[in-house]
């Protein structure tokens, strides 16, 4: 238990007094026994929520609370409509984490520890993938930091990469994104480029308004207009730490290679860049990020004739280019040191300020210049295992060759500073033009030793040239693989010599070593022990060539730069540090960490007139049928394939759409919260990404603690209310616990960055960035609420469809109609939701927005929101237990309405990490114990049974006791499980 000012003000009610920035006290509704298991971080989250603008009465947590994203899970908070806010963190979000020192690859080719993004994640862009198409840059929506209870693994791969991550963190495999706990020695996707370590740039001014004035080529009012524009887009004054300088560095380097900057008469200017269309599109995006408007990509056919010292070469090709007509951009680039005019004649150097910049900026310049001018990674002709030296060539008029030598010397020195060795190659006269002017070719060669090439391609690489970067990535992986084989053969040679000294023959030695060293044969051993070697071992002749390696290791990954690597070890590690994660804006939800590519809820109760006797001996048959009818598990997809029009109707109509399309009975709507439809839903508030995720998952259960359970009413505590709810002792019930799947998660992801912007716009400050929010009545707040309503409606429809298939499963196995078995819906209530409700505050009725995150609404009698049949009793509040334990039906009280806005716990609440659960019992043992107690289980993964075993959760009976002793709810019935379907 966290040692802080917590006072039990009433039995089962613990208060955190107002302190610091808290606007209201915090309250936890829990027994003393449950308080012992509540984490320090969960209590801190209660305090943080108490600081949010417009919060009313209390920041509340139930007895099942534990750490969540922003709000604790089990948290409740109400906000007034004038000053209050709406927050995605107060409704529901997922967390999967990696170690804090894990290196994340930034869009500018540097790497930074994930923990170091905490204070500026929202202004950074990092690398991510459409796994089978292309690499992209994405904004970060959210930064997450937690203590984990879950199992933590260290993973190592064949190529020598390593990462530490929690068991639930997804990695990209040949079968898609899969949680680490489910991966063993499979192939996983890696990105061999790692870039340079990040260094903070200085605030040195590179271009001031005075510099600009001195070099402005025209008279008149143009200068004032130019400076106004440059200030508006944050380019004046231009400092070393300006967020747009890296884009300018890339652009100036590329123009130095494959572009032109020309100053025309009267100060007008033109900038051209030439290259492949996909690379030019990348340049266009960067120019737009700087603040200027480039042209579209132009295309034209060109005939060329080049006279060399050997021959006259004639060819034609389609030239692709973009054009930028901006005097402001041209002048900025010129002042930074970009060459203008004819580069074979005009002198230029690497800018002096760049030579004093951080290494990652030097790398950015080199990579962009090499993207234009350096030769592509390629193997030596007739030797497909070894690579040519990458070659940089520039041409210069004979009288200007000294300047070219200086420029190449600067490039060589920059390479050396970054750890890459290079050599000058003899100059040669290239050709003479029509005027008789002679051009000299100067060349710089990157040394072709494996170590040097790996360092060059993995840390510098290429910008604005996707083909070369792809080849470089595969080459790095190939060289590492090749070196691993050579190291293995060298080790085998030493071992063989040792064994030979002990008197063993070559054949016996080979027999002993061949299993451990797969890249040796008998001839290798015999040569090692009888003849000796003068040089290090080489790879075998049957080793893959670079071409065949590339084909195999990039299969299914296109030319993204990803390659398949193989896990050689995965071991659990003791871990007490905090773990971290991002939520990114891109629809593919991944990023590159240590070179690895890594990525709404409710419950309903159905009654029956059946007893255990009616299904005796058929339990497993029923579970199998439910398992087949209702898709379950991580990433599961519904058996119903919705099209876009149908999904839009689901977003607007919820359960109503399901019933109109044959998934259930019309009277089901009468006992669904909000009649199964939130009217505030608006399709235009939902992103295309969310829609695409929602199309495939409608009508599926999902994974984790989501389930479909057959239960019996074990005990009635309130006969009158139970009768009202249609519950009879010993009768069977069915409980469905699931939500809006990836659709709702995507909506929350989409709005995190929107809320960050809104906080800046409206001047909202929070103690935890995970509490990103917007005023309830702001444009952003209203839009998010409309999107959330779409997710709630999706969840209603999802549970309604599963209800339909559940009824059909019972009909098929028992040979009776669902109507005959009285399979009526008792109630459907959301666990993660925000709703406008009227409550009494300071003696007056007030409309507020109530956030319930892992909390259940429990309105007593008299509330107009209750279904007509429950108006005089209060509606059922359904509280599921953990797998194999009891679930409960309770009803809210007037006291609960006054103190917790009519909210109670939503379940048992996890206390044991998944890793500890797995160590405690294996899945087979859990299944055996459950079945010996007459409780049958069907799971998509046997490991899920270990993770979700009853002992991994708080005692749900104690959670219910906390509701009762605090007076916020009354017990109605206790339900015990007979059989359960898990994801």
LINHUSUL-V828749 format. One record per residue. N is the residue number from 1. RES is the residue in one small letter. PHI is phi in whole degrees, -180 to 180 (NA if undefined). PSI is psi as a letter, one per 20 degrees, with the letter a starting at -180 (none if undefined). Layout:
N|RES|PHI|PSI + N|RES|PHI|PSI
This chain:
1|x|NA|p + 2|x|-74|p + 3|x|-81|n + 4|x|-153|a + 5|x|-72|n + 6|x|-120|p + 7|x|-124|p + 8|x|-81|n + 9|x|-81|h + 10|x|-146|r + 11|x|-61|p + 12|x|82|j + 13|x|-127|o + 14|x|-114|p + 15|x|-114|p + 16|x|-101|o + 17|x|-62|q + 18|x|-61|p + 19|x|-154|q + 20|x|57|c + 21|x|-93|j + 22|x|-61|p + 23|x|-95|h + 24|x|-142|r + 25|x|-70|r + 26|x|-101|q + 27|x|-136|p + 28|x|-122|p + 29|x|-97|n + 30|x|-155|q + 31|x|-74|r + 32|x|-60|h + 33|x|-63|g + 34|x|-69|h + 35|x|-60|h + 36|x|-65|h + 37|x|-101|i + 38|x|-82|p + 39|x|-74|q + 40|x|-56|g + 41|x|-65|h + 42|x|-66|g + 43|x|-66|h + 44|x|-62|h + 45|x|-66|h + 46|x|-62|g + 47|x|-64|g + 48|x|-60|g + 49|x|-65|h + 50|x|-65|i + 51|x|-93|i + 52|x|-70|q + 53|x|-59|p + 54|x|77|j + 55|x|-66|q + 56|x|-115|q + 57|x|65|f + 58|x|-147|q + 59|x|-94|o + 60|x|-113|q + 61|x|-139|q + 62|x|-90|r + 63|x|-64|i + 64|x|-94|j + 65|x|-69|q + 66|x|-155|r + 67|x|-61|p + 68|x|-128|a + 69|x|-93|o + 70|x|79|f + 71|x|-82|q + 72|x|-71|q + 73|x|-75|p + 74|x|103|j + 75|x|-91|q + 76|x|-138|p + 77|x|-153|q + 78|x|-119|q + 79|x|-128|p + 80|x|-71|r + 81|x|-87|i + 82|x|-89|g + 83|x|-110|i + 84|x|-77|r + 85|x|-130|r + 86|x|-122|p + 87|x|-135|p + 88|x|-57|h + 89|x|-65|i + 90|x|-92|j + 91|x|-124|h + 92|x|159|p + 93|x|-164|q + 94|x|-105|q + 95|x|-134|p + 96|x|-138|p + 97|x|-130|r + 98|x|-132|r + 99|x|-67|q + 100|x|-64|h + 101|x|-91|j + 102|x|-63|p + 103|x|-84|p + 104|x|-108|p + 105|x|-83|p + 106|x|-86|r + 107|x|-62|h + 108|x|-90|j + 109|x|78|j + 110|x|-109|r + 111|x|-118|q + 112|x|-141|q + 113|x|-62|p + 114|x|-58|h + 115|x|-66|h + 116|x|-82|i + 117|x|-89|i + 118|x|-54|g + 119|x|-91|i + 120|x|-140|k + 121|x|-58|h + 122|x|-74|i + 123|x|-111|j + 124|x|-111|q + 125|x|-125|p + 126|x|-123|r + 127|x|-77|p + 128|x|-147|r + 129|x|-132|q + 130|x|-84|o + 131|x|-52|h + 132|x|-116|j + 133|x|-131|f + 134|x|-160|r + 135|x|-88|q + 136|x|-139|r + 137|x|-110|q + 138|x|-137|q + 139|x|-76|q + 140|x|-103|p + 141|x|-79|g + 142|x|-149|q + 143|x|-113|p + 144|x|-125|p + 145|x|-143|p + 146|x|-149|q + 147|x|-84|p + 148|x|-109|q + 149|x|-101|i + 150|x|-84|r + 151|x|-65|q + 152|x|-121|p + 153|x|-119|q + 154|x|-106|p + 155|x|-111|p + 156|x|-124|q + 157|x|-117|r + 158|x|-57|h + 159|x|-85|i + 160|x|99|j + 161|x|-77|q + 162|x|-150|q + 163|x|-153|q + 164|x|-115|p + 165|x|-148|q + 166|x|-72|q + 167|x|-62|h + 168|x|-91|j + 169|x|-72|p + 170|x|-81|q + 171|x|-123|q + 172|x|-84|p + 173|x|-120|a + 174|x|-64|i + 175|x|-103|j + 176|x|100|a + 177|x|-72|p + 178|x|-132|p + 179|x|-62|q + 180|x|-56|h + 181|x|-62|h + 182|x|-100|j + 183|x|-107|p + 184|x|-121|e + 185|x|-106|k + 186|x|-75|r + 187|x|-82|p + 188|x|-129|q + 189|x|-80|p + 190|x|-131|r + 191|x|-123|o + 192|x|-61|h + 193|x|-69|p + 194|x|-121|h + 195|x|72|a + 196|x|-104|q + 197|x|-68|q + 198|x|-74|p + 199|x|-128|q + 200|x|-72|p + 201|x|-72|q + 202|x|-78|r + 203|x|-102|k + 204|x|-61|p + 205|x|-80|p + 206|x|-95|h + 207|x|-136|p + 208|x|-107|r + 209|x|-63|h + 210|x|-65|g + 211|x|-58|g + 212|x|-65|g + 213|x|-62|g + 214|x|-62|h + 215|x|-105|j + 216|x|-70|p + 217|x|-85|i + 218|x|-121|r + 219|x|-104|r + 220|x|99|b + 221|x|-90|j + 222|x|-61|h + 223|x|-64|g + 224|x|-62|h + 225|x|-65|g + 226|x|-64|g + 227|x|-64|h + 228|x|-61|g + 229|x|-62|g + 230|x|-65|h + 231|x|-71|h + 232|x|-62|h + 233|x|-100|j + 234|x|61|l + 235|x|-115|j + 236|x|-143|p + 237|x|-68|q + 238|x|-100|o + 239|x|-106|r + 240|x|-60|h + 241|x|-96|j + 242|x|-65|p + 243|x|-65|i + 244|x|-97|i + 245|x|-60|g + 246|x|-58|h + 247|x|-66|h + 248|x|-67|h + 249|x|-61|g + 250|x|-60|g + 251|x|-67|g + 252|x|-65|h + 253|x|-68|g + 254|x|-66|g + 255|x|-63|h + 256|x|-59|h + 257|x|-95|f + 258|x|-115|l + 259|x|-150|r + 260|x|-139|q + 261|x|-126|o + 262|x|-124|p + 263|x|-97|o + 264|x|-94|a + 265|x|-64|q + 266|x|59|k + 267|x|82|i + 268|x|-68|q + 269|x|-144|q + 270|x|-138|p + 271|x|-124|p + 272|x|-122|q + 273|x|-126|p + 274|x|-121|q + 275|x|167|a + 276|x|-79|q + 277|x|-58|g + 278|x|-65|h + 279|x|-75|h + 280|x|-65|h + 281|x|-64|h + 282|x|-65|h + 283|x|-65|g + 284|x|-57|g + 285|x|-62|g + 286|x|-67|h + 287|x|-64|h + 288|x|-64|h + 289|x|-68|h + 290|x|-68|h + 291|x|126|j + 292|x|-122|r + 293|x|-112|o + 294|x|-79|r + 295|x|-75|r + 296|x|-70|r + 297|x|-79|p + 298|x|-90|q + 299|x|-138|p + 300|x|-154|q + 301|x|-86|p + 302|x|-129|p + 303|x|-101|p + 304|x|-123|q + 305|x|-140|o + 306|x|-122|p + 307|x|-94|p + 308|x|-110|r + 309|x|-71|i + 310|x|-101|h + 311|x|-167|r + 312|x|-101|p + 313|x|-105|p + 314|x|-119|p + 315|x|-162|r + 316|x|-128|q + 317|x|-155|r + 318|x|-89|o + 319|x|-96|p + 320|x|-108|p + 321|x|-154|r + 322|x|-128|q + 323|x|-130|q + 324|x|-128|o + 325|x|-99|n + 326|x|-143|o + 327|x|-66|h + 328|x|-63|g + 329|x|-65|g + 330|x|-60|g + 331|x|-68|h + 332|x|-60|g + 333|x|-65|g + 334|x|-62|g + 335|x|-68|h + 336|x|-77|i + 337|x|115|j + 338|x|-74|p + 339|x|-68|q + 340|x|-123|r + 341|x|69|b + 342|x|-79|o + 343|x|-74|i + 344|x|-76|i + 345|x|-107|g + 346|x|-78|q + 347|x|-83|q + 348|x|-157|q + 349|x|-137|r + 350|x|-71|p + 351|x|-55|p + 352|x|-62|h + 353|x|-65|h + 354|x|-71|h + 355|x|-66|i + 356|x|-106|j + 357|x|-86|r + 358|x|-59|q + 359|x|-59|h + 360|x|-66|h + 361|x|-74|h + 362|x|-61|g + 363|x|-60|h + 364|x|-64|g + 365|x|-65|g + 366|x|-62|g + 367|x|-64|h + 368|x|-72|g + 369|x|-65|g + 370|x|-68|h + 371|x|-60|h + 372|x|-90|h + 373|x|-119|h + 374|x|-83|q + 375|x|-68|q + 376|x|-75|q + 377|x|-58|p + 378|x|-156|q + 379|x|-83|r + 380|x|-69|p + 381|x|-55|p + 382|x|65|j + 383|x|-146|n + 384|x|-76|j + 385|x|-102|h + 386|x|-116|q + 387|x|-101|q + 388|x|-66|q + 389|x|-74|p + 390|x|-59|p + 391|x|-123|p + 392|x|-110|p + 393|x|-125|p + 394|x|-136|q + 395|x|-108|q + 396|x|-145|q + 397|x|-58|q + 398|x|-55|h + 399|x|-76|i + 400|x|-111|j + 401|x|-65|h + 402|x|-62|h + 403|x|-66|h + 404|x|-65|h + 405|x|-62|g + 406|x|-65|g + 407|x|-62|g + 408|x|-66|h + 409|x|-64|h + 410|x|-64|g + 411|x|-63|g + 412|x|-60|g + 413|x|-67|h + 414|x|-65|g + 415|x|-60|g + 416|x|-62|g + 417|x|-62|h + 418|x|-91|j + 419|x|90|j + 420|x|-113|p + 421|x|-94|q + 422|x|-147|r + 423|x|-140|q + 424|x|-77|q + 425|x|-113|q + 426|x|-53|p + 427|x|-72|q + 428|x|-146|q + 429|x|-73|p + 430|x|-92|g + 431|x|-162|r + 432|x|-118|p + 433|x|-84|a + 434|x|-64|h + 435|x|-86|i + 436|x|86|j + 437|x|-82|p + 438|x|-98|p + 439|x|-105|q + 440|x|-109|p + 441|x|-97|p + 442|x|-112|q + 443|x|-135|q + 444|x|-127|p + 445|x|-113|p + 446|x|-81|p + 447|x|-59|p + 448|x|-96|k + 449|x|-70|q + 450|x|-53|g + 451|x|-62|g + 452|x|-68|g + 453|x|-67|g + 454|x|-61|g + 455|x|-64|g + 456|x|-65|g + 457|x|-74|h + 458|x|-88|h + 459|x|-114|h + 460|x|-112|f + 461|x|63|b + 462|x|-136|q + 463|x|-117|q + 464|x|57|k + 465|x|-155|n + 466|x|-64|h + 467|x|-65|g + 468|x|-66|h + 469|x|-67|h + 470|x|-60|g + 471|x|-63|h + 472|x|-65|g + 473|x|-62|g + 474|x|-67|h + 475|x|-63|g + 476|x|-61|g + 477|x|-65|h + 478|x|-66|g + 479|x|-64|h + 480|x|-66|h + 481|x|-66|g + 482|x|-63|g + 483|x|-66|h + 484|x|-62|g + 485|x|-65|g + 486|x|-64|g + 487|x|-61|g + 488|x|-64|g + 489|x|-69|h + 490|x|-63|g + 491|x|-65|g + 492|x|-65|h + 493|x|-62|g + 494|x|-60|g + 495|x|-65|g + 496|x|-62|g + 497|x|-63|g + 498|x|-60|g + 499|x|-69|h + 500|x|-66|h + 501|x|-64|h + 502|x|-87|j + 503|x|100|j + 504|x|-81|q + 505|x|-81|r + 506|x|-59|g + 507|x|-66|g + 508|x|-67|h + 509|x|-63|g + 510|x|-59|g + 511|x|-63|h + 512|x|-74|h + 513|x|-97|i + 514|x|-65|h + 515|x|-73|h + 516|x|-77|h + 517|x|-112|n + 518|x|-76|i + 519|x|-102|k + 520|x|-127|r + 521|x|-137|a + 522|x|-62|g + 523|x|-62|h + 524|x|-60|g + 525|x|-64|g + 526|x|-63|g + 527|x|-66|h + 528|x|-63|g + 529|x|-93|h + 530|x|-101|h + 531|x|-108|h + 532|x|79|q + 533|x|-122|q + 534|x|-91|h + 535|x|-128|r + 536|x|-65|q + 537|x|-62|q + 538|x|-118|r + 539|x|-72|r + 540|x|-77|q + 541|x|-69|h + 542|x|-92|j + 543|x|-67|q + 544|x|-68|q + 545|x|-74|r + 546|x|-60|g + 547|x|-63|g + 548|x|-69|h + 549|x|-61|g + 550|x|-62|g + 551|x|-64|g + 552|x|-73|g + 553|x|-82|i + 554|x|-117|j + 555|x|-60|p + 556|x|82|i + 557|x|-111|j + 558|x|53|b + 559|x|-106|l + 560|x|-82|i + 561|x|99|i + 562|x|-77|q + 563|x|-139|q + 564|x|-83|p + 565|x|-120|r + 566|x|-116|p + 567|x|-71|p + 568|x|-107|i + 569|x|-156|q + 570|x|-142|o + 571|x|-127|q + 572|x|-71|q + 573|x|-126|q + 574|x|-66|p + 575|x|-149|p + 576|x|-121|j + 577|x|-78|r + 578|x|-77|q + 579|x|-117|r + 580|x|-135|q + 581|x|-158|r + 582|x|-116|q + 583|x|-114|p + 584|x|-104|q + 585|x|-72|h + 586|x|-63|q + 587|x|-63|i + 588|x|-84|i + 589|x|49|l + 590|x|-142|r + 591|x|-155|r + 592|x|-106|o + 593|x|-123|o + 594|x|51|k + 595|x|77|i + 596|x|-91|q + 597|x|-91|o + 598|x|-113|a + 599|x|-160|none + 600|x|NA|q + 601|x|-133|q + 602|x|-168|a + 603|x|-145|q + 604|x|-138|q + 605|x|-123|p + 606|x|-116|p + 607|x|-95|r + 608|x|-145|r + 609|x|-100|j + 610|x|-83|q + 611|x|-124|r + 612|x|-56|h + 613|x|-58|h + 614|x|-69|h + 615|x|-116|j + 616|x|-54|p + 617|x|84|i + 618|x|-114|j + 619|x|-57|g + 620|x|-68|h + 621|x|-65|g + 622|x|-64|g + 623|x|-61|g + 624|x|-61|g + 625|x|-68|g + 626|x|-62|g + 627|x|-61|h + 628|x|-76|h + 629|x|-79|h + 630|x|-113|o + 631|x|-60|p + 632|x|-139|r + 633|x|108|r + 634|x|-61|p + 635|x|76|j + 636|x|-60|q + 637|x|-119|q + 638|x|-68|q + 639|x|-75|i + 640|x|-92|p + 641|x|-101|o + 642|x|-77|q + 643|x|-96|r + 644|x|-62|g + 645|x|-63|g + 646|x|-65|g + 647|x|-65|h + 648|x|-63|h + 649|x|-68|h + 650|x|-61|g + 651|x|-60|h + 652|x|-89|h + 653|x|-109|i + 654|x|59|c + 655|x|-61|h + 656|x|-59|g + 657|x|-62|g + 658|x|-59|g + 659|x|-71|h + 660|x|-61|h + 661|x|-104|k + 662|x|89|j + 663|x|-100|m + 664|x|124|a + 665|x|-109|q + 666|x|-58|h + 667|x|-69|i + 668|x|-60|h + 669|x|-65|h + 670|x|-66|h + 671|x|-117|k + 672|x|-115|p + 673|x|-51|p + 674|x|61|k + 675|x|54|k + 676|x|77|j + 677|x|-153|p + 678|x|-90|o + 679|x|-71|i + 680|x|-76|i + 681|x|-63|p + 682|x|-137|p + 683|x|-60|h + 684|x|-66|i + 685|x|-82|i + 686|x|-103|p + 687|x|-76|r + 688|x|-63|h + 689|x|-61|g + 690|x|-65|g + 691|x|-61|g + 692|x|-63|h + 693|x|-70|h + 694|x|-74|h + 695|x|-59|g + 696|x|-93|i + 697|x|-106|i + 698|x|-64|p + 699|x|85|k + 700|x|-134|q + 701|x|-85|h + 702|x|89|b + 703|x|-132|a + 704|x|69|c + 705|x|-90|j + 706|x|-79|q + 707|x|-160|r + 708|x|-129|o + 709|x|-127|p + 710|x|-91|p + 711|x|-132|r + 712|x|-129|q + 713|x|-76|o + 714|x|-81|h + 715|x|-154|q + 716|x|-104|p + 717|x|-108|h + 718|x|-137|n + 719|x|-58|g + 720|x|-63|g + 721|x|-70|h + 722|x|-61|g + 723|x|-63|g + 724|x|-60|h + 725|x|-81|i + 726|x|80|k + 727|x|-100|p + 728|x|-125|q + 729|x|-56|p + 730|x|77|i + 731|x|-73|q + 732|x|-85|q + 733|x|-130|r + 734|x|-131|p + 735|x|-116|p + 736|x|-119|o + 737|x|-121|o + 738|x|-165|r + 739|x|-140|c + 740|x|-97|j + 741|x|53|b + 742|x|-68|i + 743|x|-62|g + 744|x|-67|h + 745|x|-62|g + 746|x|-66|h + 747|x|-61|g + 748|x|-61|g + 749|x|-60|g + 750|x|-59|h + 751|x|-91|i + 752|x|-62|g + 753|x|-69|h + 754|x|-62|g + 755|x|-69|h + 756|x|-58|g + 757|x|-64|g + 758|x|-63|h + 759|x|-62|g + 760|x|-66|g + 761|x|-63|g + 762|x|-101|j + 763|x|68|k + 764|x|-93|p + 765|x|-115|p + 766|x|-130|q + 767|x|-77|h + 768|x|-132|p + 769|x|-61|i + 770|x|-70|i + 771|x|-95|k + 772|x|-51|p + 773|x|-154|r + 774|x|-144|q + 775|x|-55|q + 776|x|-54|g + 777|x|-96|j + 778|x|-78|r + 779|x|-58|g + 780|x|-68|g + 781|x|-65|g + 782|x|-65|g + 783|x|-65|g + 784|x|-63|g + 785|x|-61|h + 786|x|-64|h + 787|x|-68|g + 788|x|-61|h + 789|x|-62|h + 790|x|-62|g + 791|x|-66|g + 792|x|-63|g + 793|x|-64|h + 794|x|-60|g + 795|x|-64|g + 796|x|-58|g + 797|x|-65|h + 798|x|-60|g + 799|x|-68|h + 800|x|-66|g + 801|x|-65|g + 802|x|-66|h + 803|x|-59|g + 804|x|-60|g + 805|x|-70|h + 806|x|-66|g + 807|x|-61|g + 808|x|-64|h + 809|x|-63|g + 810|x|-66|h + 811|x|-61|g + 812|x|-66|g + 813|x|-78|g + 814|x|-94|i + 815|x|70|k + 816|x|-130|q + 817|x|-77|q + 818|x|-63|h + 819|x|-65|g + 820|x|-63|h + 821|x|-85|j + 822|x|50|l + 823|x|-83|m + 824|x|-89|q + 825|x|-77|p + 826|x|-76|g + 827|x|-171|q + 828|x|-127|p + 829|x|-134|p + 830|x|-80|q + 831|x|-106|h + 832|x|-124|o + 833|x|-164|q + 834|x|-123|p + 835|x|-142|q + 836|x|-80|p + 837|x|-140|q + 838|x|-103|p + 839|x|-136|q + 840|x|-86|p + 841|x|-132|p + 842|x|54|l + 843|x|81|j + 844|x|-126|q + 845|x|-72|p + 846|x|-144|p + 847|x|-84|p + 848|x|-135|r + 849|x|-104|o + 850|x|-95|p + 851|x|-95|p + 852|x|-123|o + 853|x|-115|o + 854|x|65|k + 855|x|-140|q + 856|x|-111|p + 857|x|-67|p + 858|x|-143|n + 859|x|-86|p + 860|x|-79|a + 861|x|-59|q + 862|x|99|i + 863|x|-78|p + 864|x|-67|h + 865|x|-71|h + 866|x|-66|q + 867|x|-56|q + 868|x|-53|g + 869|x|-73|i + 870|x|-112|j + 871|x|-61|h + 872|x|-99|j + 873|x|-125|i + 874|x|89|q + 875|x|-85|q + 876|x|-66|p + 877|x|-106|o + 878|x|-99|p + 879|x|-124|n + 880|x|-71|q + 881|x|-91|a + 882|x|-81|r + 883|x|-57|p + 884|x|91|i + 885|x|-114|r + 886|x|-69|q + 887|x|-118|r + 888|x|-132|q + 889|x|-115|p + 890|x|-125|r + 891|x|-132|q + 892|x|-72|r + 893|x|-118|r + 894|x|-64|h + 895|x|-63|g + 896|x|-62|h + 897|x|-62|g + 898|x|-75|h + 899|x|-98|h + 900|x|-117|j + 901|x|58|k + 902|x|67|l + 903|x|-129|q + 904|x|-134|a + 905|x|-64|r + 906|x|-118|j + 907|x|172|b + 908|x|-87|h + 909|x|85|p + 910|x|-71|p + 911|x|-123|i + 912|x|-111|p + 913|x|-64|q + 914|x|-61|h + 915|x|-65|g + 916|x|-66|h + 917|x|-63|g + 918|x|-64|h + 919|x|-68|h + 920|x|-69|g + 921|x|-147|q + 922|x|-87|r + 923|x|-60|h + 924|x|-63|h + 925|x|-65|g + 926|x|-61|g + 927|x|-62|g + 928|x|-63|g + 929|x|-64|g + 930|x|-65|g + 931|x|-72|h + 932|x|-69|h + 933|x|-94|j + 934|x|79|k + 935|x|-119|o + 936|x|-93|q + 937|x|-141|q + 938|x|-134|o + 939|x|-129|q + 940|x|-69|h + 941|x|-134|p + 942|x|-66|h + 943|x|-67|h + 944|x|-59|h + 945|x|-64|h + 946|x|-66|g + 947|x|-63|h + 948|x|-103|j + 949|x|-60|q + 950|x|-53|h + 951|x|-68|i + 952|x|-78|i + 953|x|-121|r + 954|x|-64|r + 955|x|-72|o + 956|x|-63|h + 957|x|-63|h + 958|x|-71|h + 959|x|-61|g + 960|x|-65|h + 961|x|-61|h + 962|x|-65|h + 963|x|-67|h + 964|x|-74|g + 965|x|-69|h + 966|x|-81|i + 967|x|82|j + 968|x|-95|i + 969|x|-157|q + 970|x|-121|q + 971|x|-71|p + 972|x|-116|g + 973|x|-154|q + 974|x|-111|p + 975|x|-113|p + 976|x|-116|q + 977|x|-80|q + 978|x|-115|g + 979|x|-156|q + 980|x|-140|q + 981|x|-107|p + 982|x|-118|q + 983|x|-76|none
